Amino acid sequence: MHTTPLTAALVRGALDLERTAHGLLPHRLPARARAQCADPQLAMAESQPSGVRLVFRTRATTVELDTLPTKQIYVGAPPRPDGVYELLVDGRPAGSGRIAGGNTLAIDMSAGTAELRPGPVGTVRFSGLPGTAKVVEIWLPHNETTELVALRTDAPVAAVPHQGRKVWLHHGSSISHGSEAAGPTTTWPALAASLGGVELINLGLGGSALLDPFTARTLRDTPADLISVKLGINVVNADLMRRRAFGPAVHGFLDTIREGHPDTPLLVVSPILCPIHEDTPGPTLPDLSALSEGRLRFRAAGDPAETASGKLTLGVIREELARIVRERSAQDPRLHHLDGRELYGEADFGELPLPDELHPDAAAHRRIGERFAALAFAPKGPFADGVG
């Protein structure tokens, strides 16, 4: 077996790579952005490699990847399944695997605490691959922090130069991050990117799409041909701001992106349907009664009457985003708006309800991804003029 050094030349979808005691840790925010926020939720989310994959050319029939995963467990809730590693050969699915063990981050939602418990490095192995020259992609688990330790193959490996596909840079919440998707290639952004024939950089950050200036600067400074931002749900979840602050914050976020991408197609997507917050403000809290029964579920803890004093609901946020894009697009013709309920609305909730009242399941992820691709990459869609 050949051991190939893990370097940036083999990694796609990450904006920074940190050398650790074990190997290489992909980050989806650069170091400067990470240094500007001490939020452990953001630190966890950006280090989970949604959309990050190893890409190389080889004749190998066997591929082994050693990693040190960090898995989340919620005290009182059923164990989460191990993250999925998905293998593509020349763009087609060719296998999947999981790594047991690794570190665990035990999160006690009732106490608001988290404890990191160290664990061992593990290996995922793919065998029986064709012995011809091929491009191999290993998509890392979208929901587990993953330190890359070693790559072994039974034939030499070479980096693959970018093939000239357009780069789609997307930012959003845990739903964009992947939430309950079946695997890393079927989070809705990964699926939409595949259907649209573009290269994905996914800045979906669970719990952390909060209009942070450092995130806007990251979007500004990252080369991209297409950009989308899906905004709103986390602002309600955190009960972060009022209507007076939200509109100017969105303007500032878009202004910053436009400093680096003045003419790039830019799509603003409002929240998908989430009944608990359509007319009820945040914060969003765990339902402790459900947790005591071993189920993870969320509830809206705000009072609908508080909307009159400026608290935000998803209905208010959709109105604000539509207004902002409508007003700005008069001078910015490549700025577009998409109502998130076109991706997942009332009829979808009736058929594919949100299992925890907040996040879509695997089937809903697929539906959202297919709909986004059909709307955004259509001949007259917002991304049509950005895809060659």
C-alpha positions as CSV (number, residue, x, y, z in Angstrom):
1,M,0.0,0.0,0.0
2,H,1.2,3.5,-0.9
3,T,0.8,6.2,1.8
4,T,0.1,9.6,0.2
5,P,0.7,12.8,2.2
6,L,-2.5,14.7,2.9
7,T,-2.2,18.2,1.5
8,A,-4.4,21.0,0.2
9,A,-3.9,19.7,-3.3
10,L,-6.2,16.7,-2.5
11,V,-8.9,18.6,-0.6
12,R,-11.9,20.4,-2.0
13,G,-14.6,22.4,-0.3
14,A,-12.5,23.6,2.7
15,L,-11.3,27.2,3.2
16,D,-8.5,26.4,5.7
17,L,-6.5,23.3,6.7
18,E,-5.1,23.1,10.2
19,R,-2.2,20.9,11.1
20,T,-3.0,19.0,14.3
21,A,-1.2,16.4,16.4
22,H,-3.1,13.8,14.5
23,G,-3.0,15.1,10.9
24,L,-5.0,17.6,8.9
25,L,-8.2,19.3,10.1
26,P,-10.4,20.9,7.4
27,H,-12.1,24.1,8.4
28,R,-15.0,25.9,6.5
29,L,-14.1,29.3,7.9
30,P,-10.6,30.8,7.7
31,A,-8.5,31.3,10.8
32,R,-9.1,35.1,10.9
33,A,-12.9,34.5,11.0
34,R,-12.6,31.8,13.7
35,A,-10.6,34.1,15.9
36,Q,-13.4,36.7,15.9
37,C,-16.0,34.5,17.6
38,A,-15.7,32.3,20.7
39,D,-19.0,30.6,20.2
40,P,-18.6,26.8,20.7
41,Q,-21.6,26.1,18.4
42,L,-19.9,27.9,15.6
43,A,-16.6,26.2,16.3
44,M,-18.2,22.8,16.1
45,A,-20.3,23.6,13.0
46,E,-17.5,25.1,10.9
47,S,-15.2,22.2,11.7
48,Q,-17.8,19.7,10.5
49,P,-16.8,19.1,6.8
50,S,-20.1,19.5,5.0
51,G,-19.2,19.5,1.3
52,V,-15.5,18.7,1.9
53,R,-14.1,15.9,0.0
54,L,-10.7,14.3,-1.0
55,V,-10.3,14.2,-4.8
56,F,-7.5,12.3,-6.6
57,R,-6.7,10.3,-9.7
58,T,-5.5,6.7,-9.3
59,R,-5.6,3.1,-10.6
60,A,-6.0,1.8,-7.1
61,T,-8.5,-1.0,-6.4
62,T,-8.3,-0.4,-2.6
63,V,-8.4,2.9,-0.7
64,E,-8.1,3.3,3.0
65,L,-8.5,6.5,4.9
66,D,-7.6,6.9,8.6
67,T,-9.4,9.7,10.4
68,L,-10.2,10.9,14.0
69,P,-13.9,11.8,14.0
70,T,-15.6,13.8,16.8
71,K,-19.2,12.7,17.2
72,Q,-22.0,14.5,18.9
73,I,-24.2,12.7,21.4
74,Y,-27.1,14.3,23.2
75,V,-27.6,13.3,26.8
76,G,-31.0,11.6,27.2
77,A,-31.6,11.2,23.4
78,P,-31.0,8.1,21.3
79,P,-27.5,7.7,20.0
80,R,-26.8,9.3,16.6
81,P,-25.6,7.0,13.8
82,D,-21.9,7.2,12.9
83,G,-21.2,9.7,10.1
84,V,-21.1,8.4,6.5
85,Y,-18.1,8.5,4.1
86,E,-19.2,8.3,0.5
87,L,-17.0,7.2,-2.4
88,L,-17.5,8.5,-5.9
89,V,-15.7,7.1,-8.9
90,D,-15.7,9.3,-12.0
91,G,-18.7,11.1,-10.4
92,R,-20.8,8.1,-9.7
93,P,-21.5,6.5,-6.3
94,A,-19.2,3.5,-5.7
95,G,-19.5,2.8,-2.0
96,S,-19.9,4.2,1.5
97,G,-18.6,3.4,5.0
98,R,-18.5,4.5,8.6
99,I,-15.9,4.8,11.3
100,A,-16.9,3.7,14.8
101,G,-15.3,5.2,17.8
102,G,-13.3,8.5,17.8
103,N,-13.9,11.4,20.1
104,T,-17.3,12.1,21.4
105,L,-18.8,15.5,22.4
106,A,-21.5,14.8,25.0
107,I,-24.0,17.7,24.9
108,D,-26.5,18.1,27.8
109,M,-29.2,20.3,26.4
110,S,-31.0,20.6,29.7
111,A,-27.9,21.8,31.6
112,G,-26.3,23.7,28.7
113,T,-23.0,21.8,29.0
114,A,-20.7,19.8,26.8
115,E,-17.9,17.4,27.6
116,L,-15.3,16.1,25.1
117,R,-14.3,12.5,25.6
118,P,-11.2,11.4,23.7
119,G,-11.2,8.3,21.5
120,P,-9.1,6.4,18.9
121,V,-8.4,6.9,15.2
122,G,-10.4,4.7,12.9
123,T,-10.2,3.5,9.3
124,V,-12.7,3.4,6.4
125,R,-11.8,1.0,3.6
126,F,-13.1,0.8,0.0
127,S,-12.1,-2.2,-2.1
128,G,-13.0,-3.9,-5.3
129,L,-12.6,-0.7,-7.4
130,P,-11.8,-0.9,-11.1
131,G,-8.1,-1.0,-11.8
132,T,-8.3,1.6,-14.5
133,A,-7.3,5.3,-14.2
134,K,-10.2,7.1,-12.5
135,V,-11.0,10.1,-10.4
136,V,-11.9,9.1,-6.9
137,E,-13.8,11.4,-4.4
138,I,-14.2,10.6,-0.7
139,W,-16.9,12.9,0.7
140,L,-16.3,13.3,4.5
141,P,-19.2,13.1,7.0
142,H,-21.2,16.3,6.9
143,N,-22.0,16.1,10.6
144,E,-18.7,15.0,12.3
145,T,-15.6,17.0,12.8
146,T,-13.0,14.9,10.9
147,E,-9.2,15.0,11.3
148,L,-7.5,13.4,8.3
149,V,-4.7,11.1,9.5
150,A,-3.5,9.0,6.6
151,L,-4.5,8.0,3.0
152,R,-3.3,4.6,1.7
153,T,-3.9,3.0,-1.7
154,D,-2.6,0.1,-3.6
155,A,-1.5,2.3,-6.5
156,P,0.0,5.8,-6.7
157,V,-2.2,8.9,-6.3
158,A,-2.1,12.2,-8.1
159,A,-3.9,15.5,-7.5
160,V,-6.7,16.4,-10.0
161,P,-6.6,19.9,-11.4
162,H,-9.9,21.8,-11.3
163,Q,-11.9,20.9,-14.4
164,G,-13.3,24.4,-15.1
165,R,-16.7,23.9,-13.5
166,K,-18.3,27.0,-12.0
167,V,-17.9,27.4,-8.3
168,W,-21.1,27.8,-6.2
169,L,-20.6,29.3,-2.8
170,H,-23.5,28.8,-0.5
171,H,-24.2,30.0,3.1
172,G,-27.0,29.0,5.4
173,S,-28.1,27.3,8.6
174,S,-28.1,23.7,9.9
175,I,-30.5,22.8,7.0
176,S,-27.9,23.9,4.5
177,H,-25.2,22.3,6.7
178,G,-27.0,19.0,6.2
179,S,-29.0,18.4,9.4
180,E,-30.6,14.9,9.0
181,A,-29.5,14.2,5.4
182,A,-28.6,10.5,4.7
183,G,-25.0,11.3,3.8
184,P,-22.7,14.0,2.6
185,T,-23.6,13.8,-1.1
186,T,-27.3,14.1,-0.4
187,T,-27.4,17.2,1.8
188,W,-29.6,19.5,-0.3
189,P,-26.7,21.8,-1.4
190,A,-24.6,18.8,-2.4
191,L,-27.4,17.3,-4.4
192,A,-28.3,20.6,-6.0
193,A,-24.6,21.2,-7.0
194,S,-24.5,17.7,-8.6
195,L,-27.7,18.4,-10.6
196,G,-26.5,21.8,-11.6
197,G,-23.0,20.7,-12.7
198,V,-21.2,23.1,-10.4
199,E,-18.4,22.8,-7.7
200,L,-19.8,23.3,-4.2
201,I,-18.3,25.3,-1.3
202,N,-20.8,24.8,1.5
203,L,-20.8,27.4,4.3
204,G,-24.0,26.0,5.8
205,L,-23.2,26.5,9.5
206,G,-25.5,24.7,11.9
207,G,-27.0,27.3,14.3
208,S,-24.7,30.0,13.0
209,A,-26.2,31.8,10.0
210,L,-26.5,34.9,12.1
211,L,-25.4,37.7,9.7
212,D,-21.9,37.8,11.3
213,P,-19.6,40.3,9.6
214,F,-16.8,37.7,9.6
215,T,-19.0,35.3,7.6
216,A,-19.8,38.1,5.1
217,R,-16.1,38.9,4.7
218,T,-15.4,35.2,4.1
219,L,-18.0,35.1,1.4
220,R,-16.5,38.3,0.0
221,D,-13.0,36.9,-0.1
222,T,-13.8,33.4,-1.5
223,P,-13.6,33.1,-5.3
224,A,-16.9,32.0,-6.7
225,D,-19.0,32.2,-9.8
226,L,-22.4,31.9,-8.1
227,I,-23.4,32.8,-4.5
228,S,-26.5,32.1,-2.4
229,V,-27.3,33.0,1.2
230,K,-30.2,31.4,3.0
231,L,-31.0,33.6,5.9
232,G,-33.4,33.9,8.8
233,I,-34.1,30.8,10.8
234,N,-31.1,31.0,13.1
235,V,-31.8,34.6,13.8
236,V,-35.2,33.5,15.1
237,N,-33.7,30.4,16.9
238,A,-31.3,32.6,18.9
239,D,-33.8,35.5,19.3
240,L,-30.8,37.5,18.2
241,M,-32.2,40.8,17.0
242,R,-35.3,42.8,16.4
243,R,-36.9,44.0,13.1
244,R,-35.1,47.4,13.5
245,A,-31.7,45.7,13.5
246,F,-32.4,42.8,11.0
247,G,-33.0,44.9,7.9
248,P,-29.8,47.0,8.2
249,A,-27.8,43.8,9.1
250,V,-29.0,42.1,5.9
251,H,-28.0,45.2,3.9
252,G,-24.6,45.3,5.5
253,F,-24.1,41.6,4.9
254,L,-25.0,42.0,1.2
255,D,-22.9,45.1,0.9
256,T,-19.8,43.2,2.1
257,I,-20.4,40.3,-0.3
258,R,-20.7,42.8,-3.1
259,E,-17.3,44.4,-2.3
260,G,-15.7,41.2,-3.5
261,H,-18.3,40.0,-6.0
262,P,-19.9,43.1,-7.6
263,D,-21.3,41.3,-10.6
264,T,-21.7,37.7,-9.4
265,P,-25.2,36.2,-9.4
266,L,-26.3,36.5,-5.8
267,L,-29.4,34.7,-4.6
268,V,-31.1,35.5,-1.3
269,V,-33.2,32.6,0.0
270,S,-35.7,33.0,2.8
271,P,-36.5,30.2,5.3
272,I,-38.4,27.1,4.4
273,L,-41.6,26.4,6.2
274,C,-41.2,25.8,9.9
275,P,-44.6,25.9,11.6
276,I,-43.4,26.4,15.1
277,H,-41.9,29.8,14.1
278,E,-44.1,31.0,11.3
279,D,-45.9,33.4,13.7
280,T,-44.2,32.7,17.0
281,P,-40.8,34.4,17.8
282,G,-37.8,32.7,19.3
283,P,-35.9,31.6,21.2
284,T,-36.0,28.0,20.1
285,L,-35.5,25.6,23.0
286,P,-35.3,21.9,23.4
287,D,-38.6,20.3,24.5
288,L,-37.5,18.7,27.8
289,S,-40.6,16.6,28.0
290,A,-39.8,14.9,24.7
291,L,-36.1,14.6,25.8
292,S,-37.2,12.8,29.0
293,E,-38.9,10.3,26.7
294,G,-35.7,9.8,24.7
295,R,-36.8,12.0,21.7
296,L,-35.1,15.2,20.4
297,R,-37.7,17.9,19.6
298,F,-37.7,21.7,19.7
299,R,-40.3,24.3,20.6
300,A,-40.8,28.0,20.0
301,A,-40.5,29.8,23.4
302,G,-41.5,33.3,22.3
303,D,-44.9,35.0,22.5
304,P,-46.7,35.8,19.2
305,A,-47.8,39.1,20.8
306,E,-44.2,40.2,21.0
307,T,-44.1,40.5,17.2
308,A,-45.8,43.9,17.6
309,S,-42.8,45.2,19.6
310,G,-40.3,44.0,16.9
311,K,-39.6,40.4,17.6
312,L,-38.9,38.3,14.5
313,T,-40.9,35.4,13.1
314,L,-40.3,33.6,9.9
315,G,-43.2,35.5,8.4
316,V,-41.6,38.9,9.3
317,I,-38.2,37.8,8.0
318,R,-39.6,36.7,4.6
319,E,-41.3,40.1,4.2
320,E,-38.1,41.9,5.0
321,L,-35.9,39.8,2.7
322,A,-38.3,40.2,-0.2
323,R,-38.5,44.0,0.3
324,I,-34.7,44.3,0.6
325,V,-34.0,42.4,-2.5
326,R,-36.8,44.1,-4.4
327,E,-35.4,47.6,-3.5
328,R,-31.7,46.7,-4.1
329,S,-32.3,44.8,-7.4
330,A,-33.2,48.1,-9.1
331,Q,-29.5,48.9,-9.1
332,D,-28.2,45.3,-8.8
333,P,-29.8,43.2,-11.6
334,R,-27.9,40.1,-10.6
335,L,-29.4,40.1,-7.1
336,H,-32.3,37.6,-6.9
337,H,-34.8,36.4,-4.3
338,L,-36.3,33.0,-3.6
339,D,-39.0,32.3,-1.1
340,G,-37.9,29.3,0.8
341,R,-41.5,27.9,0.9
342,E,-41.0,27.1,-2.8
343,L,-38.4,24.6,-1.7
344,Y,-40.4,23.2,1.2
345,G,-43.9,24.5,2.0
346,E,-47.2,23.5,3.6
347,A,-47.9,20.6,1.3
348,D,-44.4,19.2,1.9
349,F,-44.8,19.5,5.6
350,G,-48.0,17.5,5.4
351,E,-46.2,14.7,3.5
352,L,-42.7,15.0,5.0
353,P,-43.1,16.6,8.4
354,L,-40.0,18.0,10.3
355,P,-39.2,15.1,12.7
356,D,-37.9,17.4,15.5
357,E,-40.1,20.4,14.4
358,L,-37.1,22.2,13.0
359,H,-35.0,20.1,10.6
360,P,-36.0,18.3,7.4
361,D,-35.3,14.5,7.1
362,A,-33.4,12.7,4.4
363,A,-36.3,12.6,2.0
364,A,-37.0,16.3,2.4
365,H,-33.4,17.1,1.8
366,R,-33.6,15.4,-1.5
367,R,-36.8,17.2,-2.4
368,I,-35.3,20.6,-1.5
369,G,-32.1,19.9,-3.4
370,E,-34.0,18.9,-6.5
371,R,-36.3,21.9,-6.4
372,F,-33.4,24.3,-5.8
373,A,-31.6,22.9,-8.8
374,A,-34.7,23.1,-11.0
375,L,-35.4,26.7,-9.9
376,A,-31.9,28.2,-9.7
377,F,-30.2,26.5,-12.6
378,A,-33.2,26.7,-15.0
379,P,-32.7,28.5,-18.3
380,K,-34.3,31.6,-16.8
381,G,-33.3,31.0,-13.2
382,P,-31.1,33.2,-11.1
383,F,-28.0,31.2,-11.8
384,A,-28.5,30.6,-15.5
385,D,-26.2,33.3,-16.7
386,G,-23.5,32.1,-14.3
387,V,-23.2,28.6,-15.6
388,G,-21.4,27.8,-18.8
